[in-house]
Amino acid sequence: MSDNIKVIEILSEMEEILEEASGFPLSKKVGVDKDEFLDLIHELREALPFELEKALKIINEENVILESARNDANFILEDAKKEREQKVKECNDEIIIKNKQVDSEIENMMKEATIRAEELVSDSKVIKEAKAKAEKMIKEATNYSRDLREGAKGYSIEQLEIVEATLADILDEVRTNKSQLK
């Protein structure tokens, strides 16, 4: 007979003895056969150490499994953080490069517009026309500059959205792995 069943049977037998025992008037006390009850207690003591040892082994195994799961979760989290940092760095690097390119193009356009404006202004006959052309070129350069900045801004937002989506996927994976460990 297994020790699990034996412990339950001994407890049931003890309960039955108490329920069938004759009671004392005006009291909840009952009379039982001392030797019979002591024998059941000794049997119970013999069966319990095995059960306790088995329970302790299960608890120890559970602790090992939990520690392993924590280590796995920490590894996944650290890996996700590193990947996120790398993606953010790459995106920031691209944004910086694009902004430098835009600034350089704007500077060149402004220089060219200034040179052309100065050339037009130097000719006294066409000063009016030169001023108008210069203003037009400056306006075009300003508009082009604004368009380039907006394009760079749009590109930057697009890259950040890609990074955000990647991070969301990584976070979903971490949450999935975490829920699987529970």
Long-range contacts (C-beta under 8 A, 24 or more apart in sequence): 3-47, 3-50, 3-51, 4-51, 6-43, 6-47, 7-44, 7-47, 7-48, 7-51, 10-40, 10-43, 10-44, 10-47, 11-44, 13-40, 14-40, 14-41, 14-44, 69-181, 72-177, 72-181, 73-174, 73-177, 73-178, 73-181, 76-173, 76-174, 76-177, 77-174, 80-170, 80-171, 80-173, 80-174, 83-166, 83-170, 84-163, 84-166, 84-167, 84-170, 87-163, 87-166, 87-167, 88-163, 91-156, 91-159, 91-160, 91-162, 91-163, 94-155, 94-159, 95-152, 95-155, 95-156, 95-159, 98-152, 98-155, 98-156, 99-152, 102-145, 102-148, 102-149, 102-151, 102-152, 105-145, 105-148, 106-141, 106-144, 106-145, 106-148, 109-141, 109-144, 109-145, 110-138, 110-141, 110-145, 112-137, 112-141, 113-137, 113-138, 113-140, 113-141
